[in-house]
Amino acid sequence: MRKSFKNGVAVLGLLAGGILLGTSTTAHAALTPSSSQPTANMVDVSSWQGNLTAANYQTLAQNGVKAVTIKASEGTGYTNPYLSQQVQYAQQAGLSVNFYHFVHFTSTDQATQEAQNFINAVQSVTSSKDVVMVADFESSELGGISKANNDANLAAFDSALNQAGYNKTDLYTMASWLGVKIDTNASNQGWIADYPATPTGSKYPSANAWQWASDYRFPTIDQNLDVSQLNNSFYLNSGSASASTNTNPNSSSSSSSSASSASSSSTPTTPKPSSKNPGEIVKIPGPSGKQYSASRSASVKLIWRANVGSHYYTTTKGARYSKHLGTRYGYNSELPNVTWVTDAHEKLYSKKTGHYSIYYHVKSTVGNHGGWIWRGYLK
């Protein structure tokens, strides 16, 4: 993310798409994990982190990150072009997924328009409403508005979100603006940016989170990242299973079929692309995506996997599984009225029976369920 400093306050390069404002201008080398530092259990990303790979998100999870808050939109017309990919990678790593909107509104009418842009962006990647929707309040024009007007505009923004079913909202701002240019409240307890030269301990305990660095380096990730310490579980309630994404036919994932079908070779991983495996297919778990069976996963061998065109099916038989069939996401009888759309297929060999089976990766037409289903159950 890009920033400059003016009058002792970090200022965002417009449309840079990042949360980064703090109150300290002290320059130091990139921070690396240390037991003396605050916890780094939330990371925020935007298009400036569009180069992060699925493996990088796994690294974040392995190093204590529990949540990622992703820039969805800005103003009235901008949507993060990496939004879907970033949601997918975060979900695959098991991270709680939330969203933020970079605010420019200076009136209640503009606030309502920007809220709709935010809603549209988020709804393009998830049907879940159990996500935190953050107003990123740091743009320079907001500094010229009175606190009373900024508070009123933020209330209009939140009201539009609430009317659309999003009741978990928060306010991101820098510490120097807190109570001066904008207020936190019961609905927006705050995500406060303040970058000490030597970060340690905790700050802003009544806020939901404290962003304490923008130059943190995780192992094997050669890029500075924003990190925050969570003061409660507010950002952790949107588990990866509930923030289901719409799938991109050319990107990755998992979920599959029936009780009488084979399973694959290992727990879900991110395979390297090849001519037979062009990439992962986006995981879209159903509500019961916690039932993992190592024996089922080890009972099959993957022969090939490839993308396929869109075809429409229905079924009430079998279940939806991960790509290796190790995790069951839900029984198809629970969703009798869903139309399933294919985007990939795979051939599996059952070590127990010696038989081969074809599975299709499907997603629901609204994008909130998906998985791998045995071809014989689709009609």
FENZI-V37304 format. One record per backbone hydrogen bond with DSSP energy under -0.5 kcal/mol. CO is the residue of the C=O (numbers start at 1). NH is the residue of the N-H. If there is no record, write none. Layout:
co: <CO CO>
nh: <NH NH>
This chain:
co: <2 4 6 9 11 13 18 22 31 34 36 41 41 42 43 44 45 46 47 49 53 54 55 56 57 58 59 60 60 61 66 67 68 68 69 70 72 73 74 74 78 80 82 83 84 85 86 87 88 89 90 91 96 98 99 100 100 101 101 102 107 108 109 110 111 112 113 114 115 116 117 118 119 120 121 122 122 129 132 132 133 134 134 135 135 136 136 139 140 141 142 146 147 148 149 150 151 152 153 154 155 156 157 158 159 160 161 162 165 167 168 170 171 171 172 173 174 174 175 177 177 177 182 188 190 190 191 192 192 193 194 196 204 208 208 209 210 210 211 213 215 216 216 217 218 220 221 225 226 227 227 228 228 228 229 233 233 234 237 238 239 239 242 244 247 248 251 252 254 255 258 264 269 276 277 281 283 284 286 288 288 290 291 293 294 295 296 297 299 299 301 304 306 311 313 314 318 318 320 320 321 322 324 326 327 327 328 329 330 331 332 333 335 338 339 340 341 343 344 345 346 347 347 348 349 349 350 355 357 358 359 360 360 361 361 362 363 364 369 371 371 372 373 374 375>
nh: <13 11 9 6 4 16 20 10 217 37 201 66 67 228 69 226 71 49 50 52 57 58 59 60 61 62 63 63 65 64 96 43 70 98 45 100 80 102 77 78 74 83 86 87 88 89 90 91 92 93 95 94 68 70 134 72 73 103 136 75 111 112 113 114 115 116 117 118 119 120 121 122 123 124 124 125 126 131 99 134 170 101 136 137 172 103 138 142 143 144 145 150 151 152 153 154 155 156 157 158 159 160 161 162 163 164 166 165 167 169 133 135 173 191 137 193 177 178 178 180 181 182 179 185 208 209 173 194 211 175 196 199 207 231 232 192 212 229 194 227 31 218 225 33 221 222 223 216 44 212 213 41 42 230 210 236 237 237 239 97 242 243 244 127 249 251 282 281 284 322 261 300 271 305 274 252 245 370 289 290 291 292 328 297 298 299 299 300 351 352 349 347 345 342 340 379 332 333 329 330 372 325 264 293 322 329 291 288 320 334 335 336 338 340 365 313 363 308 361 306 359 303 304 357 301 351 354 350 348 375 346 362 373 343 344 371 341 367 364 362 373 321 360 377 378>
